[in-house]
Amino acid sequence: MRKIVLWMTYVWATTLAGLAMHPYQSIKRMVLNKPILLPVSLSPVIGLIGLFVVGRVGSYIFTLGVIGRELMAMMLGATLIGLLLWQGLLLALVIRFWRAR
């Protein structure tokens, strides 16, 4: 069981690294050759869910002043926009390669 989890972690990490470095080539390989890895392209959605969970938990744990609250809002907002744009890029590439197939 441990070897399977280790192997899955390795495949997930290398695929995410490929998406970060070469999204076009990685999505092309996922759609055309290895469709079982296609759920990895939804990893920004997982990041968004994690972002909202951390935000809710952090709001109960930390009490921030006005400036701290503004800085936190800017950081979380920038992260949200970045993740949404990244997910949009990945989905656009998936749709492009599905239509080309």
Summary of the structure (lengths in Angstrom):
residues: 101
radius of gyration: 17.1
end to end distance: 35.9
largest distance: 53.6
contacts: 235
relative contact order: 0.13
helix: 91%
strand: 0%
